[in-house]
């Protein structure tokens, strides 16, 4: 009886711990999706806000960092874009889309810095 109560409490505790993490990922996904929608409407400040919110909700969610990089790049905030892309790649090094976005970013930022000399 005591053992069964202990197991039940352990399962309830584990479920309670797992739920906030799952909720954070789900909420981060929602923020990323909404950020994409508003970016398509050329509302980049709102998109950046949503992607920053997603990163705050789940700092391990690579797509949020990737989109944050895109937003910073669009706003010519290249240092912040580089850090966001690199964080995304650190979190998901095999993600082809993130890698491609980072490579394109490097080309653009190199071109911009060459033209500003």
N, C-alpha and C positions, 0 to 999 in steps of 0.2 A: 504493500500500500504506500509506504513512504517513497519507495523507488519510483512508483508510477506517478506520484505527485511531483517528485523532482523532475522526471522526464517531461511531464506536461508543462511545468513551469519553465524548463529550459527551452522547450519548443515555442512557448508563448513569448519568451524573451527574445529568441532568435527571430521570430516573425516580426516583433516590434522593432528590432534593429534593422532588419532588411527592408522594411516598408519605407522608411524615410529616404533611403538611398535610391530605391526604385522610383519613388515619387520625385526625387530631385532630378533623376535622369529624364523622366517623362516631362517634368516642367521645363527642363533645359531644352528638350526637343521642341516643345511648343514655342518657346521663345525664339529658337533658331528658325522655325517655320514662319513665324510671324515676321521676324526680321527680314527673311527673304521676300515675303509678300510686300512689305513696305519699301524695301530697296528697289523692287521692280516698279514701284510707283515714284521712284526718285526721292524718297524720304530717307536719306542716308543717316541723318542724326537719330531718327527713331530706330533705324536698323541697327546702328552702332549701340544704342542703348539696350536693345533687345539681346544682342549678342554678348554684350558685357554682362547683362543680367543672367544669361545662360551660363556663362563661365563662372559667375558667382554661385549659381545654384549647383553646378556640377563641374568643378575644375578639371575633371578627368575626361570630359566629353570633347574629343578631338574635333568633331565637326563645328562645334561652337567656336573653338580657337581658329579654325580655318576661315570661317565666315567673318570673324573679327579681323583677321588679317586682310581679307578682301575689303572690308569697310575702311580700315585704316589706310590701305593702299589707295582706295578711291579718294580719300580725303587728303592724300599726299602726306600722310603721317608715316613715313617709311620706316623709321626706327621702331615704332610700335607695331607696324605690320610685320616686320622681320621677326620680332620677338613672338608675335602671335603665331605666325606660320611655323616657326621653329618649335614652339610648344606643341602645336598640333602634330608635327612630325615625331616629336619625342613620344607623344602619347600613342600614336598609331603609325609607326614607321613604314608599314607595308601598304598604306593607303595611297593608291595611285593618283587619285584626284587631288589630295593634299600635296603630294610630291609635285604634280604638274603645276598646280597653282603657285607653289613656292618657286619652282624653276622659272615660270613666267614672270613672277614678281622680281626675281633676281635680274632678269634681262631688262625689265622696265626700269628698275631702280638704278642699274648700272648706266643705262642710256640717259636717264634724267641727270645723274651726277656728272656724266661726261659733258652734257650740254650746259650745265650750270657753271662750268669752269671758264 
